[in-house]
Amino acid sequence: MRKNRKIPKRMSVLTRTTARFGAIIGILFVMVIINILATSSCQQILKSIGQRERELAKLEDSLNREETRWETMKTPEKIDSALLRHGLAMRPPRAEQNVSMKADGTPYLGQHSVAQARKRSGLKTAKYNGRIR
């Protein structure tokens, strides 16, 4: 028959101390793993932010180039050449060709352009009579 052996108290204290030390080591290991994962995630986010910033800078440069190109196309010389290139014998309106109109469709009185138009055509300028077709 076997003897009933008692475990000495010293052994249980050693076991508890070892378990505590193992738990501390395990918690530290888990914290290191979480820290590595968080760092990796932050690096990926920073990389994507940098990529988006570079893309935004390229788009801003492209926008500036297109705005500059559009502004150069709006010069009177370029407009005249474009009209001629498309076969249109047009010129931009001169000051004597602009007619300011009232809300009721009649021109304002005393305009140089209206007087010249009447002199050239011998007719009165068009007036708004209130009917819309």
Buried (B, 14 or more C-beta within 10 A) or exposed (E): EEEEEEEEEEEEEEEEEEEEEEEEEEEEEEEEEEEEEEEEEEEEEEEEEEEEEEEEEEEEEEEEEEEEEEEEEEEEEEBBEEBEEEEEEEEEEEEEEEBEEEEEEEBEEEBEBBEEBEEEEEEEBEEEEEEEE
